[in-house]
Amino acid sequence: MAKYRQIYTEFWSDNFILELNSQEKLFYIYLLTNTKSTQTGIYQISSKLISLETGYDKVLVTQLLKKFCDYKKILYSEETNEIMVLNWMKYNIPNNKNMIICVQKEIKKIKNKKFLELLYEKYEAADLDVDNIFKGLIVNVVPVDKNALSTMEQDTSRSEERR
């Protein structure tokens, strides 16, 4: 499968992107398109490689990783040196046979089990065939009743509105 990443033209008019400075915009595009990025949006990469490829020093890379975690755009595991792009599925749903085969190979390489569990939950919420995609892997997730979750979210919203 060819390895390329798409950036939609709407990227530049996204409210979040409009608020970033040019350094942060480059960093975010880098996180989405670098040579280690995968079809799952979860990949292992070192600060040193990020520094080499972006030209940013390691201190700045560390600061930017923290910022994007604080922005809730990525999760970063220092233990495994893995990044999870949280909204990866917004434009990258594995919706054909070749993409699913690619994802099946990539998920076996994910070291951070919390990232794997979160990916499972995101795929399940998107009504993807998680039994097939995660075949042979043990993922510790609690099955979620979507109707109960929706009701719980509505109740939370109402109580926040009353405050």
N, C-alpha and C positions, 0 to 999 in steps of 0.2 A: 504494500500500500504506500502510495506517495506520502511523504511527510511534509505537510504544509499546514499552516494555520490561517484561518480567515479573520480579517478584522472588518467588521461592517462599517460602512461610511457613517452610520448614526453614532458610532463610537465618539466622534468629536463633539457631537451636540448633546451627549448624555450629561445630565445635571452634575453628576459626580465628577466627571472628567473636566467639565468647565471650571470647577473649583480648584483643580490641581495646578501647581506651577509646572513649568516645562520639564523640570527634572523628574517630578513625580509622574508626569504623563509618559515620558520615555521609560521609566522604570516599570510602570504598569503594562505598557505594550511589550516590554521585554519579558515580564512574567508570563504573558499570554503566548508569546511566539518564540521563546528561546529554544535552543537545540535539544534541551532536556524535556521540554513540555510534551505531554502525552494526550491521548484521546480521552483519558479519564479526568484530566485537569489536576492530577496528583503526580508529582515527580520529585526525584531526589536531585539536589543540586547544592554545590558548596558555595559559600560566600566568596571564596577565592575565584571560582569560575564566573560568578556574577560580576565581580569586580573587574576581572580581565575583559569580559565581553562588553560591559557597559562603560568602562573607563572610570567608574566611581571607585573611590578608595573603600577599604573594608569597613571603616567606621561609618561612612555614609550608607553603605549597603545594609549594615546592621540597623541603622536608624530608619531606613526606608522599609525594611522588612517589618519592624515594629509598627511603623505608621500604618502600613497596609493591613496589619493584623488589627490595629485599633479602629481602622476604617471598616472592619469586618468584610474585607474583600478577599483576604487569604487567611489560612491557618498555616503556621510554621512550626515544625518540630525540630528543635535544636538537637534532640536525641538521635533522630534519624536523618537530619538534614533534608527533610521533605517539605514541600509546599503543596497546599491544596488551594486551588483557585475556587472560591466558594460559589460564584455564579457561572462557572464553566458551562453548565448545561443550558444556560440561557440561549446560546447559539450553537451548541455542540451536542445535541442529543444523538446517541448512537441508534440511528433508525434504519440501518440497512445491514445486511448480512456481513459485509466486510468490516464495517465499523464495530459490530458486535464481536467478531472474531478478534479484532485488534484489542478491544477492551478486555476480553477474556484473558488474553496474554498479559496485558499490562497490570491487571489487578493482582496477579500472582506475584508481582514485584513490589507491591506496596508493603512497606515495613510497619508503618504506624497503623495499628489495628483500629484506633478511633477514626482515622481518616477513611478506612475501609468500611466501617460501620456507617459513617455519615454518607458515603457514596451509595451504599446499599439503600439507605433510607431515601435519598434523593431519587434514585432510579425507581424505587417502589412507588414513591409519590407521583412519578411521571408515568406510571402504569407500564413500565418496561418489564420484560420477562426476567425477573431477578433469579428465579430458579434456574434458568438456562444460563444466564450471564455469570452467576456466581457458582455454577456447578462444580462440586468438588472442594469448595472452600467452606470453612466454618466461620460464619459471621454472627457475632453475638448481638443481635438486635431483637428488641421486643416487638412483636407484631402490633401495629397500630391500627385501631379502628378509626378509619377516616371520618366517619360521622361523629364519633365521640370527640375527635380532635377538633373538628370544625365547631362543634358546640362549645367546647372548652375555650377556643380562641374567641368566639363571639362573647362568651361570658366575661373573659378577661378584658376585652375591648369595652364592654359596657361599664365594668367597674372602674376602668381608667377614665372613662368619660365623666363619671359621677364625681371624680376628685377635683 
